[in-house]
Amino acid sequence: MGLLTIGSPLNWPETKKIASFIQEQGIKEFLLLYHKLNSRMKHTLKWGDEIEYTLVRIDPSTHAAQLYLGASELLKLMKEKKSDISDEITWQPEYAEYMIEGVPRIPFGRLLDAFKTVECNMKKRRLDLVANLPEDCIALTISAFPRLGCDDFCYPVVKPTPDSGASRSLFFPDAAITQGHPRFKTLTRNIRERRGTKVAINVPIYRDICTPQPFIENFPNQNDPTSTFAALPNHIYLDAMGFGMGCSCLQITFQACCIDEARILYDQLATMCPIVMALSAATPAIRGYLLDWDCRWGIISASVDDRTEEERGIKPLCNDQFVIPKSRFASVSFYLSSMGAKFNDIPLVYNKDYYNTLIEGGVDHTLALHVAHLFIRDPISVFSESLNSPENEETVENFETIQSTNWQSMRFKPPPLNSSIGWRVEFRPTELQLTDFENAAFVTFILLLSRTILKFNLNLLIPLSKVDENIATALKRDAVLNEKFYFKQGHLITTGYFSRSSPFNSSLCSRNWWTS
């Protein structure tokens, strides 16, 4: 969902003027946060999952399925109408007006208890949602609605506006973007304007004996060639952020016992992201076509790619600072633990000035590189009210403005200021499954994997370039059956995580996973 600040959003020209200020303040805020909380210890495992539900209306006469554009009203209704299980669930808006995010209100704790309750909690979420939906609507846990972007794919029926609005899409109307919070339309408009063109998503089409060769579509608004110039033969063309962020997923966040443990989990689980993506693959179709991919990842990555032509390396650098090899939504680009250093074989693009500021501020080399890498991105969703915070007020809003719009396969999450929460990591690549049982199974597997890594000091690290190759492999149709992935050879058990002086080895940091 990201940072949902309340206020008046700035357009891209306004945001561009203050981008450097936001970045500089964000670096200062991270230093404040780091020095205040870098020694925080948490002895008890806390964790939770996030499920993004898709609202679907079934026409009572024709039985046709359409996406139901009613999430904002539904959220208001559920806020006013308390149910018996309201204290167990938190409902939040998501990108699309047909999506709603459900999370457990209180994080799960003890493993044995959580294993018994996580599926039950998911079932309660679904029941609570369905109980408040109109009679002809259902809540599905699917990664992508197969007819997303087709004619009349949503209810009420609204038409795209290719010549105006935030998306300017041939297929995805702005009315399908969440109406209840301005962040989402602001992101959509600012990504398009910063890029200089509409986003261009080309997904390989599944080919059978009836597929034309080459497959070339006839698009609406064919009189304007600039609206479809990026479409490729033998691909399904998508042209809006909504095709990516309008997909749903399953995410899980763990609280680590300390910052060192969070860095270990970030690295070790990063190598497993492509494997879990392939295991959970659940996106076979979009815009009415079968895909030669099975995962939503590549679609979302392209849907929020705001890099200019210079940043993509198409034109030589003139107005921009960096050539950036990846979209904002991509696999991790840098390991954070000491063990990962020798596997960082991808050239890292980072802001050297911010890196120097972080080093001078006492942040270690590796973490400083990570943060300076995040801050090569401009802010793309800024609210005017956030620029007027009192100078003596402790806040990390500018840091989170950048952090929350770097959508990597793993997210390293510092504790919020003025809270009791510890250092966390978020596992982000899992595709959403149809049933609560399947989703609970994936969550439980990832949780157990994280505990096994820590219990046995497993070392799953491989060169990051191979992780990137694995991500590309995971997208392919039937990858889990037909493809091969790079994986660690030899002994997986190591004793090299931490020095003897590390707080991780201290009795103060004993982890209690099973009983409290």
Beta strands, then each sheet from edge to edge (+ up, - down):
strand 1: 47-58
strand 2: 65-68
strand 3: 89-93
strand 4: 99-104
strand 5: 137-140
strand 6: 154-155
strand 7: 201-204
strand 8: 235-238
strand 9: 250-255
strand 10: 285-286
strand 11: 289-290
strand 12: 329-330
strand 13: 407-408
strand 14: 410-413
strand 15: 424-427
sheet 1: 3+ 4- 1+ 2- 6-
sheet 2: 3+ 4- 1+ 5-
sheet 3: 3+ 4- 1+ 9- 15+ 14-
sheet 4: 7+ 8-
sheet 5: 10+ 11-
sheet 6: 12+ 13+
end
